[in-house]
Amino acid sequence: IAAVLLPWMTLLLQVQVGLYLDMMAGFSGFLVLGRLLGTAKVTWTWALVGLVLYAAGSAVTLFGTYQWSVWKGTLEEVFLLNQAPNAVLQSVGAFLALRYLASLPRLANSERICRWAREVSLACFGIYLSHAAGLEVVNKVYRLLRERGVVDLNYLFLIPLKTLVVFVGCFIGVAILRRIPILRQIVP
């Protein structure tokens, strides 16, 4: 709980709380959560709870970021942090819903879905490692386009669009790098 709330509250309130939890300490909760949820049997009811949690976390992310950004006058990313409470809700919700879907025989036995899931799963670590660079590129391109008057999107549309572009771009980048023989062994 402290690994999630302390860094987030420090950013939100602009007050140093007193404990410094480095990046790995913050993510240890996700490892424990994955282990606990990974061994649980997920029923339809829990999948539905997962969808509600994901929707609630997404709503807080979307509207919290929008309102906070309007209030500050610039894009404020406090609700976009991996350790924000809303991100934890989204993570639990997505995990429960996807775990249930993966247990359905119709989906679990589909070769096409299994191949797609395997590709995304293999690329996830590479996407995670490259997403900061991808986000930086997307931010610079958007800033340049906005300065030239080409585009100016509301944050409610901009944040999901950036997320999608960064994820797809990083996925494609990782897929290309994994097809280069000399790099295949080192690209996650």
Steps between C-alpha positions, in 0.01 A plus 500: 500500500781741588678422172191622314374785715817679617654585160160590359406723794841670484430602141136582557554717808847627406621406848787261577351227716832390652548154356673444170387189320706441189346377178531127575344529844193653339463216255544223756130532581415413141715187524319389816165588344584298189597201711182516709268548205694251289411214731136594551215351300317784330126455455261704288409707808866586566548585132207740527654652815821533299322691224344735755840559664660565162223742402526682834879528474472620141239761592721633780798506264313678224300753698763546772769576244267730311384697805846520657651612167236769450556620855881509456488635144729226366490124458524358851595133511438420866212267407706336224765357731541123518467512879195726517205335677291523182772308310483227764123477449553475125769235541288282729196546278684420176668198656173354631314555173782369279560202727133408471504541121809283475319222689212484250540190280391681183775760540761274657473256208513765225837483323467855369431649843773291663752614237400866546513471880840329479639781278373775731623311805847454352518869409370640832837539668644664189199732482548589865871573445439713191177680589671797666694572182187445292302737720774762471486479119119519496505799739755686285310431177172612659663814644642585157166442327318708762747789469444503124122503546450161334332333796385590851315220675313503827676295769203263513587390145874565511588264786332185360633583152856540628468176696387310193765652272781430749386141564457415131819683401708325766343165415589545133851616593558197721357267233736646237803475730412138586512411131858624452718188544784663691262676741252214548686363802514828693170672421240421766 
